[in-house]
Amino acid sequence: MSDYVEVPLERVPTESLQALLEEYASRDGTDYGERETPLEIRVTQLLDQLRLRELRLLYSVPEESWDLVDRETAQELLSRESAADEPAD
């Protein structure tokens, strides 16, 4: 079984997605530049990036946690997992 699962946006209820994005946007260490950006704008930016598939919503099965990761990282994590699932020759 894969450690990571990509969660399609359409499978996440709107209220849950909003809460996930707000939590992510307000995490410690999240840097949006020199000026403070309102939470609402940060959430909108994250949602736009998810819709453009620049960011991906991944769920970690063993850790029972989720994260937003950039497209390249998501592809690496998911391909590493699918390669581990293939039978050895």
C-alpha positions as CSV (number, residue, x, y, z in Angstrom):
1,M,0.0,0.0,0.0
2,S,1.2,3.5,-0.9
3,D,2.2,5.8,2.0
4,Y,0.7,8.8,0.1
5,V,-2.6,9.4,-1.6
6,E,-3.4,12.4,-3.7
7,V,-6.8,13.8,-2.7
8,P,-8.8,15.3,-5.6
9,L,-10.3,18.7,-4.7
10,E,-13.8,17.7,-5.9
11,R,-13.8,14.9,-3.2
12,V,-13.2,17.4,-0.4
13,P,-16.3,19.2,1.0
14,T,-16.1,23.0,0.5
15,E,-16.1,23.7,4.3
16,S,-13.4,21.1,4.9
17,L,-11.2,22.4,2.1
18,Q,-11.6,26.0,3.5
19,A,-10.5,24.8,6.9
20,L,-7.5,22.9,5.5
21,L,-6.4,25.9,3.5
22,E,-6.8,28.3,6.5
23,E,-4.8,25.9,8.7
24,Y,-2.0,25.6,6.1
25,A,-1.9,29.4,5.4
26,S,-1.6,30.2,9.1
27,R,1.1,27.6,10.0
28,D,4.3,28.8,11.6
29,G,7.0,29.4,9.1
30,T,4.7,30.1,6.2
31,D,6.3,33.2,4.6
32,Y,4.4,35.3,2.1
33,G,6.9,38.1,1.7
34,E,7.8,41.4,3.4
35,R,4.2,42.6,3.8
36,E,1.6,40.8,5.9
37,T,-1.0,39.2,3.6
38,P,-4.5,38.8,5.0
39,L,-5.5,35.2,5.6
40,E,-8.4,35.4,3.1
41,I,-6.0,36.3,0.3
42,R,-3.5,33.6,1.2
43,V,-6.3,31.0,1.2
44,T,-7.4,32.3,-2.3
45,Q,-3.9,32.0,-3.6
46,L,-3.5,28.5,-2.3
47,L,-6.9,27.5,-3.8
48,D,-5.8,29.0,-7.2
49,Q,-2.6,27.0,-7.1
50,L,-4.5,23.8,-6.3
51,R,-6.9,24.4,-9.2
52,L,-4.0,25.0,-11.5
53,R,-2.4,21.8,-10.1
54,E,0.7,23.7,-9.1
55,L,0.1,22.4,-5.6
56,R,-1.3,19.0,-4.7
57,L,-3.2,17.9,-1.7
58,L,-1.5,14.7,-0.4
59,Y,-2.6,12.5,2.5
60,S,0.0,10.4,4.4
61,V,-1.6,7.1,5.4
62,P,1.0,6.1,8.1
63,E,1.0,9.6,9.7
64,E,-2.7,10.2,9.2
65,S,-1.9,13.7,8.1
66,W,-2.2,15.9,5.0
67,D,0.0,18.5,3.4
68,L,0.1,20.7,0.4
69,V,3.1,20.1,-1.8
70,D,4.4,21.4,-5.1
71,R,3.7,19.4,-8.2
72,E,7.2,18.1,-8.6
73,T,7.4,16.9,-5.0
74,A,4.0,15.3,-5.3
75,Q,5.0,13.4,-8.4
76,E,8.2,12.2,-6.7
77,L,6.4,11.0,-3.6
78,L,3.7,9.3,-5.6
79,S,6.0,7.7,-8.2
80,R,8.4,6.5,-5.4
81,E,5.4,4.9,-3.8
82,S,4.1,3.2,-6.9
83,A,7.6,1.9,-7.8
84,A,7.7,0.3,-4.3
85,D,4.4,-1.4,-4.9
86,E,5.6,-3.1,-8.2
87,P,6.5,-6.7,-7.8
88,A,10.3,-7.5,-7.9
89,D,11.6,-9.5,-10.9
